[in-house]
Amino acid sequence: MIEVVTKIAPELQKVLIKGIAKDNVVLKSLGLSAGSKVMVIGTKLEDVLAVNKQPTDAELKADEVGSSSPSQNWCSIPRHQKIIDKGVPEDVMPGILDCNDPLPNFPLSGMVNSKGSKLRLTLKLEADEVRTKKICF
């Protein structure tokens, strides 16, 4: 019955009725009444097969073209524009355009969060983690 409504094969379904129902249980034996809530989680077979499908050359080229050109300039996004309008922070670290410097072993300063509060970014390369800390002034 669920397969007819959802178009999902029983093997690809999980039925939740006050917990996960066992695979070999008939719904009638669970004591469902009118108005009982049942949740079905599942995936259609064509979606499962699509995951394993190799993309065509045309799809790969279309993906490359879409990812190489940004859809919107960062400076025109309102959240970023608000921060840019405040001006350059006094403790900002200088950068050189088109220069790739190694990551520093000291905290980066001169950054602000979306609310305008100052942040310090610490990169811990040995632990492969990044931490941000709010600085109170």
C-alpha positions as CSV (number, residue, x, y, z in Angstrom):
1,M,0.0,0.0,0.0
2,I,2.8,2.5,0.9
3,E,4.6,1.6,-2.3
4,V,1.5,2.7,-4.4
5,V,1.4,6.1,-2.7
6,T,5.1,6.9,-2.5
7,K,6.4,5.0,-5.5
8,I,9.2,3.7,-3.4
9,A,10.0,0.0,-3.3
10,P,9.5,-1.7,0.1
11,E,13.2,-2.7,0.1
12,L,14.2,1.0,0.0
13,Q,11.7,2.1,2.7
14,K,11.9,2.7,6.5
15,V,8.6,3.0,8.2
16,L,8.5,4.9,11.5
17,I,5.6,4.3,13.9
18,K,6.7,5.2,17.5
19,G,10.1,4.0,16.4
20,I,11.3,2.0,13.4
21,A,9.0,-0.8,12.5
22,K,10.6,-4.2,11.9
23,D,10.9,-5.4,8.3
24,N,8.7,-8.4,8.7
25,V,5.9,-6.7,10.6
26,V,2.5,-6.2,8.9
27,L,1.1,-2.7,9.5
28,K,-2.2,-4.0,10.7
29,S,-0.5,-5.8,13.6
30,L,0.9,-2.5,14.9
31,G,-2.5,-1.4,16.0
32,L,-2.8,1.7,13.8
33,S,-6.0,3.6,14.0
34,A,-7.5,6.4,12.0
35,G,-5.4,9.5,12.4
36,S,-2.2,7.7,13.4
37,K,1.0,9.3,12.3
38,V,3.3,7.3,10.1
39,M,6.6,8.5,8.7
40,V,8.1,6.8,5.7
41,I,11.8,7.5,4.8
42,G,13.0,6.1,1.5
43,T,14.7,6.7,-1.8
44,K,13.3,6.0,-5.3
45,L,15.2,3.4,-7.3
46,E,16.0,5.8,-10.1
47,D,17.6,8.2,-7.5
48,V,19.8,5.4,-6.2
49,L,20.9,4.4,-9.7
50,A,21.6,8.0,-10.6
51,V,24.3,8.2,-7.9
52,N,26.3,5.5,-9.6
53,K,25.9,6.9,-13.1
54,Q,29.0,8.4,-14.7
55,P,28.4,12.0,-15.9
56,T,28.7,12.6,-19.7
57,D,31.3,14.8,-21.2
58,A,28.7,17.5,-21.9
59,E,27.6,17.4,-18.2
60,L,31.2,17.8,-17.1
61,K,31.8,20.7,-19.4
62,A,28.6,22.4,-18.3
63,D,29.7,21.9,-14.6
64,E,33.1,23.5,-15.3
65,V,31.6,26.5,-17.0
66,G,29.1,27.1,-14.2
67,S,31.7,26.8,-11.4
68,S,34.4,29.0,-13.0
69,S,32.2,32.1,-13.3
70,P,30.8,33.4,-10.1
71,S,27.1,34.1,-10.1
72,Q,27.5,37.3,-8.1
73,N,30.3,39.7,-7.2
74,W,31.0,39.4,-3.4
75,C,31.1,43.2,-3.1
76,S,27.5,43.5,-4.2
77,I,26.1,41.0,-1.6
78,P,24.4,43.2,1.0
79,R,26.1,41.4,4.0
80,H,29.5,42.0,2.5
81,Q,28.7,45.5,1.3
82,K,27.8,46.5,4.9
83,I,31.2,45.4,6.2
84,I,33.0,47.0,3.2
85,D,31.2,50.3,3.8
86,K,32.7,50.5,7.4
87,G,36.1,50.7,5.8
88,V,39.4,48.8,6.4
89,P,39.9,47.8,10.0
90,E,42.8,49.4,11.7
91,D,44.5,46.1,12.6
92,V,44.0,44.4,9.2
93,M,47.0,42.5,7.9
94,P,48.2,43.6,4.4
95,G,47.8,41.3,1.5
96,I,49.4,41.1,-1.9
97,L,47.1,40.4,-4.9
98,D,47.9,37.2,-6.8
99,C,50.6,36.2,-4.2
100,N,50.3,32.8,-2.5
101,D,51.9,33.1,1.0
102,P,52.1,30.0,3.3
103,L,49.6,30.0,6.2
104,P,51.0,31.8,9.2
105,N,51.6,30.1,12.6
106,F,50.1,33.1,14.4
107,P,46.5,34.3,14.7
108,L,45.1,36.4,11.8
109,S,43.5,39.7,12.9
110,G,41.5,42.4,11.3
111,M,38.4,40.4,10.6
112,V,34.9,41.0,11.6
113,N,31.8,38.7,11.8
114,S,28.4,39.5,10.2
115,K,27.5,41.7,13.2
116,G,30.7,43.7,13.0
117,S,32.4,42.2,16.0
118,K,36.1,41.6,15.7
119,L,37.4,38.1,15.2
120,R,40.7,36.4,15.3
121,L,41.3,33.4,13.1
122,T,43.8,30.8,14.4
123,L,45.1,28.0,12.1
124,K,46.4,24.9,13.9
125,L,48.1,23.1,11.1
126,E,49.4,20.2,13.2
127,A,45.8,19.4,14.3
128,D,44.3,20.3,10.9
129,E,41.7,22.6,12.4
130,V,40.6,26.2,12.2
131,R,39.3,28.2,15.2
132,T,37.7,31.6,15.4
133,K,37.6,33.5,18.6
134,K,35.5,36.6,19.4
135,I,37.6,39.3,20.8
136,C,36.0,41.6,23.4
137,F,37.0,45.2,23.4
